[in-house]
Amino acid sequence: MNSLSFLPIRRTLLTGAALLALTASPVHAEEDAAGGEIIVTAQKREQRLIDVPSTVNVLSPAALREAGVKDLIDASRLTPGVVVSPQISGGRTIQTFTIRGIGYDDFRPNGNPSAAVSIDGAYQGSAALVGGQMFDIERVEILKGPQGTLYGQNTTAGAVNIISRQPTDEWQGEAHAEYGRFNSWRAEAGVGGRLAEGVKLRIAGVYDSTDGFMTNIGTHGVTGSTNPAVPALADPGVNNKANRSEYYGGRAILLLEPTDRTSVTFNTHGFKESGAVQFFERTATVRGFAPLAPFTTDSAIEPSLEKTSYGTSLTFNQKVGDDMQLVAIFGWEKLKQRYAAAGDVVPTRIGDTIYRDNVEQGTAEIRLQNATPGRFDWVVGANAYKDKVRLRSTLDLSDIILSVLSADYTQRRRSVAGFADGSIKLGDHWKIGAGLRYTHDESTFNGVTADLNPYGISIAQAVFGPMPFAFDRDFADNSLSGRLNVSYEISPSATTYVSVSRGFKAGGFDGSTSFTMPETDPFKSERVWTYEAGIKFLPQGGPVQIDASIYYNDFNNLQASLNKLIKGLPSNIRTNVGSARTFGFEANVTVRPVTGLEIQAGVSLLDSKILEMWSDSAVERARRIGNDLPFAPKMTLTGAVRYDLPLGNGMTLTPSVNGRFIDDYYTELDNYQPIRGYFLGNAQMELALGNGATVAGWVRNFTNVRYATALYVAPPTYSQMSGSPRTYGVSLGYRF
């Protein structure tokens, strides 16, 4: 009986386009110093970006730093066609991806994301795990379109590879600290090098805290239920630092190279986050309560978050024979979180919830592939995934049903898969690639919903039915996914390609509080066919670099969350709802007109439509067929400009500006109310002193636009979570 689904906002196309003319977007990685090539691991082996027959956006350390990227939401603003949504449950560390209109909108940690996020090669199966390792990063690779062959399930939207900085032969390190508005601090450092022959180590850490920008005025006189048996609401009072929070994390990477044919990498990491999550702000009158001033709420409870996660991975590489490589990756993650959220957006107890979640997962992948690129590139392998997610919640409905409910659910998932992928060159210019993967998934879901009846006067069973309500469900599915592509090398710096691919997002269960057996029904796997054609012109260090693509996505068994009334109360139920399609165009351009000046720009044009809607209600079908898909803006524009100006004596001054315009988009299938489009811009002036030290001043959201990061619409409830207003500060860095 939960609700909540979210994401970013809009303003006006003319304003965004005008400002974009002054900016552009850091989508590509910095060129390798040795040869100028952009090297990626999108196909699970190192290769030139130009040789990958699909759209891959690469974010470099410089781009991440200049844009002030702290999480995947910030990172998504550097590449067109990608929307990453914050979730109320996760603060900085849980985000959900939508790429090219294909996405995931569930805030519970038992769901299946649409984009497979891997950190240093280890798959993260829950959205609750993906944001905790965004520090000391070498690069972020965003692969667009289904990646079902090499990355498996939950890749209908694409895949995201987060690659940490690795240990090096020579000792090197860097540190960066910044202070900004709202008493915001961030300090990040990493150092590593060779300990002994064949032994290397890198250690990194981060600390991030803020007083936040939200004010909670409390219940301002509202007392709640008039029933004398129900205690009056406790007023938390006024708190102008309501979303104060703190986060810190660490990582140690140990690399062993006993021979030149063998390497073993141990990665141990963890993070902890505490404080508050963002509040919902009413955007319309709800139950007689009018909207408040910006960045103000009137919650009866102070939302809070306590989250701890830690894990480890082991990567084994062994050269076999003259030109084969054996790769094995094993990963384990554990997460525990407790958070409180005011779900009713009014100062009463009509949905205030305390969640207590535990996630534990294990992954294993073994593959054999050619060791060096050649005329025939290939990989065969298998992988396994297993997790356990426990979802416990306490739902306070004292002011409507005179009671408090509890839920205790456990979901277990298991997946095994085998795959093969390869490509062959035909002559000097043509290349054909193909891949196939077979996956078997199974999951179980069981639990109990109970009426705690703390006041002895509950009417919960009259509203929801007999309690305790217990269930025990299971689901199993087999899926084939794969790809076929043909590419043509026009020149050593230009290639074109066409591809068709099939991906799937595994079926499963809704994690919301349930009262009836139909609410616990499993939903089926979502499947997507994608057709894409593109061109890449990437001369090394050239004055102009371009990559562009067009695509068409056709998917069925669409999984989505539906806002509906369940026994008179708003609920968000995740299920299969029908079929849909998207098509669009994307392009990224880098221009270097003079030495030191780089201008980057990106555009995404997207059209989405619901083609078929499964519902017993003719009214619901008519209302939704033809609507836009959630989180599918028709246009996004990204851009960045940076200029390195030598000052002499080894000093360099680098002004930079970056930004994104995102058009209107909806966050639910009914298209009740859009997040309004907006332009969000950042600027920085950095001075490199020539001895490895830097000093910079920066401003983020320099137009001080008011925008939404998330929207909840379930008429008559309208509310949003707001993005940060203008922030500014200074930073210091040092590299050796």
C-alpha positions in Angstrom: 0.0 0.0 0.0 2.9 2.2 -0.8 3.2 4.9 -3.3 6.0 7.1 -4.6 7.6 7.3 -8.1 9.9 10.1 -9.3 12.4 12.1 -11.4 13.6 15.5 -12.8 11.7 18.6 -14.4 11.4 21.3 -17.2 11.4 24.9 -18.0 11.4 26.4 -21.4 13.1 25.2 -24.6 14.1 28.7 -25.7 15.8 29.5 -22.4 17.6 26.2 -22.4 18.7 26.5 -26.0 19.9 30.0 -25.6 22.0 29.1 -22.6 23.2 25.9 -24.3 24.6 28.0 -27.1 27.1 29.2 -24.5 27.8 25.7 -23.2 28.0 22.0 -24.3 28.5 18.5 -22.7 31.5 16.4 -21.5 30.4 13.1 -23.0 33.7 11.6 -24.2 36.6 10.4 -22.2 39.9 12.3 -22.3 42.2 10.9 -24.9 44.9 8.5 -23.8 48.1 10.3 -23.5 50.1 7.7 -25.4 48.1 7.3 -28.5 45.1 9.6 -28.4 42.7 6.6 -28.5 39.6 6.4 -26.3 39.7 2.9 -24.8 36.6 1.3 -23.3 35.6 -2.1 -21.9 32.0 -2.0 -23.2 32.3 -5.5 -24.8 34.2 -6.9 -21.7 37.6 -6.4 -23.3 39.7 -3.3 -23.9 39.2 -1.9 -27.3 38.9 1.4 -29.1 35.6 3.3 -28.7 35.3 3.5 -32.5 35.3 -0.3 -32.8 32.3 -0.8 -30.6 29.2 -1.1 -32.8 26.8 0.6 -30.5 26.3 3.9 -28.7 28.7 4.3 -25.7 29.2 7.6 -23.8 32.3 7.8 -21.7 32.7 10.3 -18.8 36.3 11.1 -17.9 37.7 12.2 -14.5 38.1 15.8 -15.7 34.4 15.9 -16.9 33.2 14.5 -13.7 35.2 16.9 -11.6 34.3 20.0 -13.6 30.6 19.2 -13.4 30.8 18.5 -9.6 29.6 15.0 -10.1 28.9 13.2 -6.8 26.5 10.5 -7.8 24.9 8.9 -10.9 22.2 11.6 -11.0 24.9 14.2 -11.6 26.6 12.0 -14.1 23.5 11.5 -16.1 23.3 15.2 -16.8 26.5 14.9 -18.9 25.0 12.6 -21.5 21.8 13.0 -23.6 18.9 10.6 -23.5 19.6 9.5 -20.0 17.5 10.3 -16.9 18.6 9.1 -13.5 16.0 9.5 -10.7 16.6 9.8 -7.0 14.5 7.6 -4.7 13.3 8.7 -1.3 14.7 5.6 0.2 18.3 6.2 -0.7 19.7 9.7 -0.3 22.9 9.8 -2.4 23.1 6.1 -3.0 20.0 4.7 -4.7 19.1 5.9 -8.2 17.2 4.4 -11.0 18.0 4.6 -14.7 15.9 5.4 -17.8 17.8 5.4 -21.1 16.1 6.2 -24.4 12.7 6.0 -22.7 13.3 2.5 -21.2 13.4 2.6 -17.5 12.6 1.5 -14.0 10.6 3.5 -11.4 10.4 1.3 -8.3 11.9 2.6 -5.1 11.9 -0.7 -3.3 15.3 -2.6 -3.3 13.8 -6.0 -4.5 13.1 -4.7 -8.1 15.0 -5.4 -11.3 16.7 -2.3 -12.7 16.5 -1.6 -16.4 20.2 -0.8 -16.8 22.8 -3.3 -15.5 25.3 -1.4 -13.3 28.7 -3.0 -12.8 31.4 -1.7 -10.5 34.9 -2.9 -11.5 33.2 -5.8 -13.4 30.9 -6.9 -10.5 27.2 -6.6 -11.2 25.0 -4.7 -8.7 21.6 -6.4 -8.7 19.7 -3.8 -6.6 19.2 -0.1 -7.2 20.0 0.3 -3.6 23.7 -0.6 -4.3 24.6 1.4 -7.4 25.5 4.8 -6.0 27.8 4.1 -3.1 31.1 3.8 -5.0 31.2 7.1 -7.0 34.6 8.2 -5.9 38.2 7.8 -7.1 36.8 7.0 -10.5 38.8 6.4 -13.7 35.8 6.6 -16.0 32.1 5.8 -16.4 30.9 4.0 -19.5 27.2 4.3 -20.4 26.1 1.7 -22.9 22.8 2.5 -24.6 20.3 -0.1 -25.8 19.8 -3.7 -24.8 23.0 -5.5 -23.7 21.5 -8.9 -23.2 24.4 -11.0 -24.6 27.3 -9.9 -22.5 25.6 -8.3 -19.6 22.5 -10.5 -19.3 19.2 -9.8 -17.6 18.0 -6.3 -16.6 19.6 -4.6 -19.6 16.6 -3.5 -21.6 17.8 0.1 -21.2 21.5 -0.5 -21.4 24.5 -1.0 -19.1 26.7 1.2 -16.9 30.3 0.4 -16.1 31.9 2.3 -13.2 35.7 1.8 -13.3 37.7 2.7 -10.3 41.3 4.0 -10.5 43.6 1.0 -10.4 47.0 0.5 -8.7 49.9 1.6 -10.8 53.6 0.7 -11.1 54.7 4.1 -9.7 53.4 5.6 -6.5 50.9 8.3 -7.3 47.9 9.9 -5.6 45.6 12.8 -5.5 43.3 14.6 -3.1 40.5 17.0 -3.6 38.5 19.0 -1.1 35.7 21.5 -1.5 33.4 23.7 0.7 30.2 25.3 -0.5 26.9 26.8 0.4 24.7 25.1 3.0 27.9 24.1 4.9 28.6 21.4 2.4 31.9 19.6 2.6 33.4 17.0 0.3 36.9 15.5 0.6 38.1 12.7 -1.6 41.6 11.1 -1.9 43.3 8.1 -3.4 46.9 6.9 -3.3 48.6 3.8 -4.7 51.6 2.1 -6.2 53.9 -0.9 -6.1 54.5 -2.5 -2.7 56.9 -5.2 -4.0 57.6 -7.0 -7.2 54.2 -8.2 -8.5 52.2 -6.5 -5.7 50.4 -3.2 -6.1 47.9 -1.4 -3.9 45.5 1.6 -4.1 43.5 3.0 -1.2 40.8 5.6 -1.6 38.2 7.3 0.5 35.5 10.0 0.5 33.6 12.1 3.0 30.6 14.2 2.1 28.2 16.2 4.3 25.7 19.0 4.0 23.2 20.9 6.2 20.8 20.7 3.3 18.4 23.3 1.9 15.0 22.1 3.2 12.9 23.4 6.2 10.4 21.4 8.0 7.9 23.6 9.9 6.4 20.6 11.7 2.6 20.0 12.2 1.9 23.8 13.0 -1.0 23.0 15.3 -2.5 19.9 13.5 -3.2 17.2 16.1 -4.4 14.3 14.0 -7.3 12.0 14.8 -10.1 13.3 17.0 -10.6 9.8 18.5 -9.6 10.1 22.2 -8.0 6.7 22.1 -5.5 7.8 19.5 -2.6 9.9 20.8 -2.3 13.4 19.3 0.4 14.1 16.8 3.8 15.0 18.3 5.0 18.2 16.7 8.8 17.9 15.8 9.0 21.7 15.6 10.8 23.9 13.1 14.0 22.5 11.6 15.7 24.6 8.9 18.3 21.9 8.4 15.8 19.2 7.8 17.7 17.3 5.2 21.1 17.5 6.8 23.1 14.3 5.9 26.5 12.7 6.0 28.2 10.1 3.8 31.6 8.4 3.8 33.1 5.5 1.9 36.3 3.7 1.3 37.9 1.2 -1.1 41.1 -0.8 -1.2 42.3 -2.6 -4.3 45.2 -5.1 -4.1 46.7 -6.3 -7.4 48.8 -9.4 -7.4 50.8 -10.3 -10.6 52.9 -13.4 -9.8 53.8 -13.8 -13.5 53.3 -11.8 -16.7 50.4 -14.2 -17.6 48.5 -14.1 -14.3 46.8 -11.4 -12.2 44.5 -11.4 -9.3 42.7 -8.3 -8.1 41.0 -8.0 -4.7 38.6 -5.2 -4.2 37.2 -4.4 -0.8 34.8 -1.5 -0.3 32.1 0.0 1.8 30.1 3.1 2.6 27.8 4.5 5.3 25.2 7.2 4.9 23.1 8.9 7.6 20.9 11.9 8.2 17.8 12.7 6.2 16.3 12.1 2.8 14.6 14.8 0.9 11.0 15.8 1.8 8.1 15.9 -0.6 6.6 19.4 -1.1 2.9 19.8 -2.0 2.4 21.3 -5.4 -1.4 21.5 -5.0 -3.9 21.6 -2.1 -4.1 18.1 -0.5 -6.8 17.3 2.1 -7.3 21.0 2.8 -3.6 21.7 3.2 -2.3 24.3 0.7 1.3 24.3 -0.8 3.9 26.0 1.3 6.9 28.2 0.4 9.6 26.7 -1.8 11.9 24.2 0.0 9.4 23.9 2.9 7.3 21.1 4.2 5.2 20.3 7.2 5.9 16.7 8.1 4.8 15.1 11.3 7.9 13.0 11.2 11.5 13.9 10.4 12.5 11.7 7.4 15.8 9.9 8.3 18.2 7.5 6.8 20.7 5.1 8.2 22.4 3.0 5.5 25.5 0.7 5.6 26.9 -1.3 2.8 30.1 -3.3 2.3 31.4 -5.9 -0.1 34.2 -7.4 -2.0 35.1 -8.7 -5.4 37.9 -10.9 -6.8 39.0 -10.8 -10.5 41.3 -13.5 -11.8 43.0 -13.2 -15.2 45.0 -16.0 -16.7 46.5 -16.1 -20.1 46.0 -19.6 -21.6 48.2 -20.7 -24.5 49.3 -18.1 -27.0 46.1 -16.1 -27.5 43.4 -17.0 -24.9 42.4 -15.3 -21.7 40.5 -16.8 -18.8 38.6 -14.3 -16.7 36.7 -15.0 -13.5 34.9 -12.4 -11.4 33.3 -13.2 -8.1 31.4 -10.6 -6.0 29.6 -10.3 -2.8 27.6 -7.3 -1.4 25.6 -6.7 1.8 23.4 -3.7 2.6 21.3 -2.7 5.5 19.2 0.4 5.6 16.5 2.0 7.8 14.6 5.1 6.7 11.5 7.0 7.6 9.4 8.7 5.0 6.2 10.9 5.2 4.3 9.4 2.3 1.0 11.4 2.7 2.6 14.9 2.0 0.3 16.4 4.8 1.0 16.7 8.5 -1.1 13.7 9.5 -0.5 10.0 9.9 -2.0 8.7 6.6 1.0 6.9 5.2 4.1 7.7 7.3 6.4 4.7 7.0 9.5 3.3 8.5 11.3 0.9 6.2 14.0 -1.6 7.3 15.7 -3.4 4.4 18.5 -5.9 4.1 20.1 -6.9 0.8 22.7 -9.6 0.3 23.9 -10.8 -3.1 26.5 -13.0 -4.7 27.7 -13.0 -8.3 30.1 -15.2 -10.3 31.1 -15.0 -14.0 33.7 -17.1 -15.8 34.6 -16.5 -19.4 37.2 -17.5 -22.0 38.1 -15.1 -24.7 40.8 -14.1 -27.1 43.6 -12.2 -25.4 44.4 -9.6 -28.1 42.2 -8.0 -30.7 42.4 -9.8 -34.1 40.5 -10.7 -37.2 38.2 -12.9 -35.1 37.3 -11.7 -31.6 35.2 -14.0 -29.4 34.1 -14.8 -25.8 32.2 -17.7 -24.3 31.2 -17.9 -20.7 28.7 -18.4 -17.9 27.5 -16.5 -14.9 25.4 -17.0 -11.8 23.6 -14.6 -9.5 21.9 -15.1 -6.2 20.4 -12.7 -3.7 18.1 -12.4 -0.6 16.1 -9.2 0.1 14.2 -8.7 3.3 11.7 -5.9 3.3 10.2 -4.8 6.6 8.0 -1.8 7.1 5.8 -0.1 9.7 3.0 1.9 8.2 1.3 4.5 10.4 -2.3 5.0 9.4 -3.5 6.3 12.8 -5.4 9.2 11.5 -7.5 7.2 8.9 -7.9 3.6 10.1 -6.9 4.1 13.8 -4.1 1.7 13.6 -0.5 0.9 12.6 0.3 -1.9 10.1 3.5 -4.0 9.7 4.9 -6.0 6.8 7.7 -8.5 6.8 8.5 -9.9 3.3 11.5 -11.9 2.0 12.4 -12.3 -1.7 15.0 -14.7 -3.0 16.3 -14.7 -6.6 18.6 -17.0 -8.5 19.8 -16.8 -12.0 22.2 -18.8 -14.2 23.2 -18.1 -17.8 25.5 -19.2 -20.6 26.6 -16.9 -23.4 28.8 -16.6 -26.5 29.7 -13.6 -28.5 32.0 -12.8 -31.4 32.9 -10.8 -34.4 34.8 -11.5 -37.6 36.4 -9.1 -40.1 35.6 -9.7 -43.8 38.2 -8.1 -45.9 39.7 -4.7 -44.9 36.5 -2.9 -44.1 33.5 -5.1 -43.1 32.9 -6.7 -39.7 30.0 -8.9 -38.6 29.2 -9.5 -34.9 26.7 -11.8 -33.3 25.9 -13.1 -29.8 23.4 -15.2 -27.9 22.7 -15.8 -24.2 20.3 -18.2 -22.5 19.2 -17.2 -18.9 17.1 -19.1 -16.4 15.6 -17.0 -13.6 13.6 -18.1 -10.6 12.5 -16.3 -7.5 10.3 -16.7 -4.4 8.4 -14.1 -2.4 6.7 -14.7 0.9 5.7 -12.7 3.9 3.0 -11.4 6.3 1.0 -8.2 6.6 -0.3 -7.7 10.1 -2.4 -5.2 12.0 -0.5 -4.1 15.1 -3.7 -2.4 16.5 -1.8 -0.4 19.1 -4.9 1.5 20.3 -7.3 -1.5 20.5 -9.8 0.3 18.1 -8.4 -0.6 14.6 -10.8 -0.6 11.6 -8.0 -2.0 9.4 -9.7 -5.3 8.7 -12.9 -3.6 7.8 -10.9 -1.6 5.2 -8.3 -4.1 3.9 -9.8 -7.5 4.8 -8.7 -10.2 7.2 -5.3 -9.9 8.8 -2.7 -11.2 9.3 -2.5 -11.7 5.5 0.2 -14.3 4.6 1.4 -15.3 1.1 4.0 -17.6 -0.4 4.6 -17.1 -4.2 7.2 -18.2 -6.8 8.2 -17.3 -10.3 10.4 -18.9 -13.0 11.3 -17.9 -16.5 13.7 -18.7 -19.3 14.9 -16.1 -21.7 17.0 -15.8 -24.9 18.7 -12.6 -25.7 21.3 -11.6 -28.3 22.6 -9.3 -30.9 23.6 -9.1 -34.6 25.5 -6.2 -36.1 27.4 -5.3 -39.2 29.9 -2.5 -39.3 31.9 -0.9 -42.1 35.2 0.9 -41.6 35.1 4.0 -43.8 38.6 5.0 -42.7 40.9 4.4 -39.7 39.0 7.2 -37.9 35.5 6.6 -39.2 33.0 3.7 -39.1 29.3 3.1 -39.5 27.2 0.2 -38.2 23.7 -1.3 -38.1 22.5 -3.6 -35.3 19.6 -5.5 -34.0 19.5 -6.7 -30.4 17.2 -8.2 -27.9 17.3 -7.7 -24.1 15.1 -8.5 -21.2 14.3 -7.4 -17.7 13.5 -10.3 -15.4 10.1 -10.8 -13.9 9.4 -10.6 -10.2 7.3 -9.2 -7.5 6.1 -5.8 -6.3 7.6 -4.8 -3.0 4.7 -2.7 -1.7 2.6 -3.6 1.2 0.0 -6.1 0.1 -3.4 -7.1 1.5 -4.8 -9.4 -1.1 -3.4 -12.3 -3.1 -3.7 -10.6 -6.5 -1.4 -7.9 -5.3 1.4 -10.5 -4.8 1.0 -11.9 -8.3 4.4 -12.1 -10.1 4.9 -9.9 -13.2 6.4 -11.4 -16.3 9.8 -10.6 -17.9 9.9 -7.4 -20.0 11.4 -7.9 -23.5 12.8 -5.3 -25.9 13.9 -5.5 -29.6 16.1 -2.6 -30.6 17.2 -1.6 -34.1 20.0 0.9 -34.4 22.2 2.5 -37.0 25.1 4.8 -36.3 28.2 6.5 -37.5 31.4 7.4 -35.6 34.1 9.9 -36.7 36.8 10.0 -34.1 40.2 11.1 -35.4 42.8 11.0 -32.7 43.1 14.6 -31.4 41.3 15.9 -34.4 39.6 19.3 -34.5 36.2 17.6 -34.9 34.8 14.3 -33.5 31.2 13.1 -34.1 29.2 10.1 -33.2 25.5 9.8 -34.1 22.8 7.2 -34.1 19.1 6.5 -34.8 17.2 3.7 -33.0 13.8 2.1 -32.6 12.7 0.1 -29.5 9.8 -2.2 -29.5 9.0 -3.8 -26.2 6.2 -5.9 -24.7 5.2 -7.2 -21.2 6.0 -3.6 -20.2 6.7 -3.4 -16.5 5.5 -0.3 -14.7 4.1 1.0 -11.5 0.4 2.1 -11.6 -1.1 4.6 -9.3 -4.5 3.3 -8.3 -6.9 3.2 -5.4 -6.8 -0.1 -3.4 -9.8 -0.3 -1.1 -10.1 3.5 -1.1 -6.4 4.4 -0.5 -3.7 5.3 -3.1 -1.3 2.5 -3.9 1.5 2.0 -6.4 1.4 -1.5 -7.8 4.1 -2.8 -10.1 2.9 -5.2 -12.9 2.9 -5.8 -16.6 0.8 -3.2 -18.4 1.1 -3.8 -22.1 3.4 -2.9 -25.0 5.1 0.3 -26.1 7.6 1.7 -28.6 10.2 4.5 -28.6 12.4 5.8 -31.4 14.8 8.7 -31.6 18.1 10.3 -32.7 21.2 11.1 -30.7 24.4 12.9 -31.6 27.6 14.0 -29.7 30.0 16.5 -31.2 33.5 17.6 -30.0 35.1 20.6 -31.5 38.7 21.9 -30.9 38.9 25.1 -32.9 42.2 26.3 -31.4 44.8 24.9 -29.0 43.4 24.6 -25.5 39.7 25.2 -26.4 37.3 22.2 -26.4 33.6 22.5 -27.0 31.3 19.5 -26.6 27.6 19.2 -27.3 25.0 16.4 -27.3 21.4 16.1 -28.4 18.7 13.5 -27.9 15.4 13.5 -29.7 12.9 10.9 -28.4 9.3 9.9 -29.2 7.6 7.3 -27.0 4.1 5.9 -27.0 2.1 3.3 -25.2 0.6 1.0 -27.8 -1.3 -1.5 -25.8 -2.7 -1.3 -22.2 -3.8 -4.3 -20.2 -6.6 -3.4 -17.9 -10.1 -4.6 -17.0 -11.2 -1.0 -17.2 -12.1 0.5 -20.6 -11.6 3.9 -19.0 -8.1 3.1 -17.9 -7.2 1.7 -21.3 -8.5 4.8 -23.1 -6.7 7.1 -20.7 -3.3 5.5 -21.2 -3.0 4.3 -24.8 -1.1 6.8 -26.8 0.5 8.4 -23.7 4.2 9.1 -23.3 6.3 6.6 -21.4 7.5 7.7 -17.9 10.9 9.5 -17.8 11.0 9.9 -21.6 11.7 13.6 -22.4 11.3 14.5 -26.1 14.5 16.4 -26.0 17.7 16.7 -24.0 20.6 18.9 -24.8 24.0 18.7 -23.1 27.1 20.7 -23.5 30.4 21.8 -22.1 33.1 24.3 -22.9 36.6 24.3 -21.4 39.7 26.4 -22.2 43.2 25.8 -21.0 45.0 29.1 -20.8 48.8 28.9 -20.1 50.0 31.7 -17.8 53.7 30.8 -17.6 55.8 29.4 -14.8 53.9 26.1 -15.3 50.6 27.6 -14.3 47.3 27.1 -16.3 44.0 28.8 -15.9 41.0 26.7 -17.0 37.5 28.2 -17.1 34.8 25.7 -17.8 31.0 25.6 -18.1 28.6 22.7 -18.6 24.9 22.2 -18.6 21.8 20.3 -19.7 18.4 21.2 -20.9 15.8 18.6 -20.4 12.3 18.9 -21.8 9.0 18.1 -20.1 8.5 14.5 -19.1 6.0 12.5 -17.0 6.8 10.1 -14.2 3.7 7.9 -14.5 1.7 6.2 -17.2 -1.4 8.4 -16.8 0.5 11.5 -17.8 -1.4 13.5 -15.2 1.3 16.1 -14.7 4.7 16.6 -16.2 8.0 17.6 -14.6 8.5 20.9 -16.3 11.6 21.2 -18.5 14.6 23.2 -17.3 18.2 24.2 -17.9 20.7 23.4 -15.2 24.2 24.9 -15.6 27.5 24.7 -13.8 30.6 26.8 -14.1 34.1 26.6 -12.7 37.4 28.6 -12.8 40.4 26.4 -11.9 44.0 27.5 -11.5 46.7 24.8 -11.8 49.8 26.0 -10.0 52.3 23.7 -11.9 53.4 21.7 -8.9 50.4 19.4 -8.9 48.2 21.8 -6.8 45.0 23.3 -8.0 42.6 25.9 -6.6 39.1 26.6 -8.0 35.9 28.5 -7.5 32.6 27.1 -8.7 28.9 27.6 -9.0 26.3 25.0 -9.7 22.8 25.7 -10.9 24.1 29.2 -11.7 20.6 30.3 -13.0 19.1 29.4 -9.7 16.3 27.5 -11.4 13.7 25.8 -9.2 13.3 22.3 -10.5 12.0 18.9 -9.4 14.1 15.8 -9.0 11.1 13.7 -8.4 7.4 13.9 -8.7 4.6 11.9 -7.1 1.2 12.2 -8.7 -1.8 10.1 -7.5 -4.8 12.4 -7.7 -5.8 14.2 -5.5 -2.2 14.1 -4.3 0.4 16.3 -6.1 3.9 16.7 -4.7 7.6 16.9 -5.7 11.1 16.6 -4.4 13.1 19.7 -5.3 16.6 19.9 -6.7 19.2 22.1 -5.0 19.1 25.9 -5.5 22.2 27.8 -6.6 25.3 26.6 -4.7 28.8 28.0 -4.8 32.1 27.3 -3.2 35.8 26.7 -3.5 37.9 23.6 -3.9 41.6 22.6 -3.5 43.3 19.7 -5.2 46.7 18.1 -5.2 48.2 15.4 -7.5 51.6 13.7 -7.3 
